[in-house]
Structures are given as structure tokens and as C-alpha cells.
Amino acid sequence: MEDFLKVGTITTTHGVHGEVKVYPTTDSPERFLELERVFAVTGQGREQLTIQNVKFFKNMVILKFKEFDNINDIIKYKGADLVIPREEGAGLMEDEYYIADLIGMDVFLEDGTAYGTLIDVMETGANDVYIVKRSDGKEILLPAIHDCIKEVNPENGRMTVHLMKGLDA
């Protein structure tokens, strides 16, 4: 399992005083109000940044970090992912998982047959949809509902699914 969880991506700068626009990848962008720090993932590794101010604009979060006071200093972080240590992640309810723990999971049918690998998660309004790359190279979309997803075991990197009629075309 991942030690760090992605909470957003810096998309661009905002103004000339070192603020950035962040596309949040957390279920609740208001989560940034509770965070004191994040880590920017760059080509050189992870760099800790201290959050000084948080604002919201449309679907974006605008962050000001204590370390930067002008646009020239922060521009190099454009495109950087922002992560937090797993222990600072939001608590999960039953049958909730961090997407980072699902990606790469081996997917098996109920009879134990290897089926493929979970390669991505689409977040929709009703329920998430798991994108599974089958053993034959084709991709299939599986709704993250109890009728379809029978067992998820992030510790073992394994998911058991029931292929509902019409899903495996």
C-alpha cells in the first residue's frame, strides 16, 4: 500500500504572490482547510510545503504556501502532485478504499480464475466504476456495487468480482 495519498495537482499559478490553483483529487476539497502541510512530488522527490491560506474558486482550490511569496518561485511546481502521509488521510467508512490502494490490484472471478488488473477508477455521480484490463488486453468497466464487486482485499492486492450479465462483452 502507498505511504502517501494524492490530494491534488497544481495546475497553474494564481496571481503574482506565490499562490497556486490546485485540482483536488480528494472527495472533499474542504479537506485542505484541515491540512497544515502537503508534499509536492517533483522530479527531485517530495518537498514539504506549509499551507498558509486556502481559498476556493469554482472546482479549484487556491493555496498559498509559507515558503513562497512570488510567482517566479512557485512556477516550477506547475503540474506537481500534492500528497499527504497516509496517516493524515481522511478516515474511511466500511467498503471505502483509497484509489491508490486499488490501482494495480489483481482481479479474479468468483471461481478463482484470474481475470485481469484494475488500472483506473472513474468517479461518477452514482458509484465509482473500476476499469479492469483483462488478461486478453481488452478493458472492461465494472460498477463498484455489491452485486458486482464481491471482495476487495488491499492488503493482498486482490479483488473478487461477479460478472453481471452484459458486462463481459
C-alpha positions in Angstrom: 0.0 0.0 0.0 1.1 3.5 -0.7 2.7 5.5 2.2 1.4 8.8 0.7 -2.0 9.7 -0.7 -2.6 12.2 -3.5 -4.9 15.1 -2.6 -4.5 17.3 -5.7 -2.4 18.5 -8.6 -1.0 22.0 -9.1 -2.5 23.2 -12.4 -1.1 26.8 -12.6 -0.1 29.8 -10.7 -2.7 32.3 -9.3 -1.7 36.0 -9.2 1.9 37.2 -8.6 2.2 36.5 -4.8 3.0 32.8 -5.0 -0.5 31.3 -4.9 -1.4 28.2 -7.0 -4.5 26.7 -8.4 -4.9 23.0 -7.4 -7.2 20.5 -8.9 -8.4 18.5 -5.9 -8.4 14.7 -6.1 -9.9 14.2 -2.7 -13.7 13.6 -2.2 -13.9 16.7 -0.1 -11.9 19.8 -1.3 -12.7 21.3 2.1 -10.2 18.8 3.4 -7.5 21.4 2.5 -8.7 23.6 5.3 -7.6 20.9 7.9 -4.2 20.3 6.4 -1.1 22.1 7.7 1.2 20.8 5.1 1.4 18.9 1.9 4.3 17.4 -0.1 4.9 18.4 -3.7 6.1 15.5 -5.8 8.7 16.7 -8.3 11.4 15.1 -10.4 13.7 15.5 -7.3 11.4 13.7 -4.9 8.9 15.1 -2.3 9.2 18.6 -0.9 7.3 19.6 2.1 5.2 22.8 1.7 3.4 24.6 4.6 -0.1 25.7 3.8 -0.6 29.4 4.8 -4.0 30.1 3.2 -6.8 28.2 1.4 -9.5 29.6 -0.9 -11.9 28.0 -3.2 -12.8 29.1 -6.8 -15.2 27.0 -8.9 -13.9 23.4 -8.8 -10.4 24.5 -7.8 -8.6 25.1 -4.5 -6.2 28.1 -4.3 -3.3 27.5 -2.0 -0.7 29.9 -0.6 2.4 28.3 0.9 4.5 30.0 3.5 7.7 29.1 1.6 6.8 31.3 -1.5 5.9 35.0 -2.0 6.1 35.4 -5.7 5.1 33.8 -8.9 8.7 33.1 -10.1 9.4 30.9 -7.1 6.3 28.7 -7.4 6.0 28.3 -11.1 8.4 25.3 -11.1 5.7 23.3 -9.2 3.2 23.6 -12.1 1.9 20.0 -12.7 3.2 18.7 -9.4 1.1 16.3 -7.5 0.3 17.1 -3.9 0.4 14.2 -1.4 0.0 13.7 2.3 1.2 10.9 4.6 -1.3 8.1 4.7 -1.9 8.6 8.5 -3.2 12.1 7.8 -5.7 10.8 5.3 -9.4 11.1 5.9 -11.0 8.2 7.7 -12.7 5.6 5.5 -16.1 4.1 6.0 -16.9 0.4 5.5 -16.4 -0.6 1.9 -14.4 2.6 1.1 -10.9 2.4 -0.2 -8.2 4.9 -1.3 -7.9 4.8 -5.0 -4.1 4.4 -4.7 -4.7 1.1 -2.9 -6.9 -0.2 -5.7 -4.8 0.6 -8.7 -2.7 -2.4 -9.8 -4.9 -4.9 -7.8 -5.3 -8.4 -9.4 -8.9 -9.1 -10.3 -10.3 -12.6 -10.1 -13.7 -14.2 -10.9 -15.7 -15.8 -8.2 -14.5 -19.3 -9.3 -10.9 -18.1 -8.7 -10.0 -17.6 -12.4 -7.5 -14.7 -12.9 -9.4 -12.1 -14.9 -7.1 -9.0 -15.1 -5.7 -6.0 -13.3 -7.5 -2.9 -12.0 -5.9 0.0 -13.9 -8.0 3.0 -13.0 -11.1 4.2 -11.2 -13.7 6.5 -12.7 -15.6 8.6 -10.2 -19.2 9.1 -11.3 -22.2 10.6 -9.6 -23.9 7.4 -8.6 -21.0 5.0 -8.0 -17.4 4.5 -8.9 -16.5 2.4 -12.0 -13.5 0.2 -12.0 -11.5 -0.1 -15.2 -10.0 -3.5 -15.5 -7.5 -4.6 -18.1 -8.4 -8.2 -18.8 -5.8 -10.9 -19.4 -6.5 -10.7 -23.2 -5.6 -7.0 -23.2 -9.2 -5.7 -23.5 -10.6 -3.2 -21.0 -13.9 -3.7 -19.1 -15.8 -1.3 -16.9 -17.1 -2.7 -13.7 -19.5 -0.8 -11.5 -18.3 -0.6 -7.9 -21.5 -2.1 -6.4 -22.0 -5.1 -4.2 -23.7 -7.1 -6.9 -20.5 -6.9 -9.0 -17.6 -6.4 -6.5 -17.7 -9.3 -4.1 -14.5 -8.9 -2.2 -11.7 -6.2 -2.0 -8.5 -7.1 -0.2 -6.0 -4.2 -0.5 -3.5 -5.9 1.8 -3.2 -8.9 -0.6 -3.7 -6.8 -3.7 -6.7 -8.9 -4.7 -10.3 -8.3 -5.8 -13.0 -10.8 -6.5 -15.8 -9.9 -8.9 -19.1 -11.3 -10.3 -19.6 -10.5 -13.9 -23.2 -9.4 -14.2 -25.0 -10.3 -17.4 -23.9 -7.9 -20.3 -20.7 -6.7 -18.6 -18.3 -9.1 -20.3 -18.8 -8.5 -23.9 
